[in-house]
Amino acid sequence: MAPEDSPPPPDSPALPDGHGELEFWPAAGAVGEKVLLAPVSAPSPPFVAIEWSFGSVDTIIRVLPNGNLILGKGYEDRISLNQTTLSLELRNLTLTDSGNYRLSVFTESESAAGETLLYVFERISGARLIGPTELLIEDESSANVTSEGTGTITSVLWMKDNNPLSPSNNINFSSDNRSVLINPVRRSDSGEYQCTLRNPASYETAKLSLTINYGPEDVRINGQNEVGLGDPVSLSCSGNSVPPATFTWKFNGTNTTVTTDKYTINETDFTHSGEYICTAWNYVTNRHVSQIHNLIVKVGGGGGGLTTGEIIGIVIGVLAVACICGLTVYLIKTKKIPKLSLGRSGPPSGEPQSRQEPDLNYTDMSHIQKRENGKRVIQGNMRESSVEYAEINTGVQTSQGPGRQVPKPSS
């Protein structure tokens, strides 16, 4: 700022006794554009004289008491002055326009003066972010993101998903803040990275998205463990994976044709009971995880029905009993098992016999006689009190009671 006791500019009126200090809004502009230099507050018009100057001696514009304007060399088509607000518009800026600008204003009773600093910058353009081209795998890869751009860059601001990006145990910034190193990458590092290149006159923002691949993890199968015979069933396989995992299924150790996350059976039968295995695979990480699910098909549905094994056991038991009964009947019919009957006295005399069946005749085995050499011999011990009986079925119907001798068939 020029000393307060410096002489007034040439051809301008002498400053009245006592003068104020003018304050200005900050000013900055880009090459080729325009800027407005204006005091925060200005004395009240009418003004006797107004003068804007650049540096210590170069006059930009001067308004004389008679109203005439004097323009500095090189400013003829580049400036405009508002004689009420005292603001100066400077157009077609160049880098050489950077520097100190001074305003002096005179009224009939007072004067005021002040300075402002103008910064002219090259406009920022071509901002972009350069990142890794290979696929990134969690805990295995690293990523270096670098900003590029032309123009006067005075500051660099990094954001991720619209939030400030800060250093951490795996995120480091370069000394000029133009690049970021992430080592190793984690799934939380996935997202959109934004870098803003800025100067007081212009800025540009570049964006880059990073995808961190991981998984599969937490693979699980959701579905019923028991279903009723004939009921539909749907098993669903899921897991955390980027990119989404692909799925294959096995049933009782045999590959199936199902390659989606769902295994559906429209109508179950007993052959659907068994072990289902879902395998989730990530083609980027080349990792796979399998999960097992057991399904039981029951009669009457889940929770209390009969299992396949129980039903088979019941069927086998029923068949075994039927076979035993059938075999018994067969052996009896073919007389391979004798039919035993207990002795009975027969119906009372004079009462007709209700059904036709062979007479049972009994004899005392202890007094059986036979002939030997023309003599009759009695077998058995006549003194023994025990009696043995033998059942003799003659096939001849008779009304004789027990103890009588059965007639000998005629020859």
Secondary structure, DSSP 8 states (H G I E B T S, - for coil): ---TTS---TTS----SSEEE--B--EEEETTS-EEE-BSS---S--SEEEEEETTTEEEEEE-TTS-EEE-TT-TTTEEE-TTT--EEE-S--GGG-EEEEEEEE-SS-EEEEEEEEEEE---EEEEEE---S-EETTT--EEEEEEEES---EEEEEETTEE---BTTEEE-TTS-EEEESS--GGG-EEEEEEEEETTEEEEEEEEE-EEEEEEEEEEES-SEEETT--EEEEEEEEEES--EEEEEETTEE-S--SSEEEESS--GGG-EEEEEEEEETTTTEEEEEEEEEEEEBT-TTT-B-HHHHHHHHHHHHHHHHHHHHHHHHHHTTSS---------S-TTS--SS----EE---GGG-EEEETTEEEE-S-TT--------EE-S------TTS-------
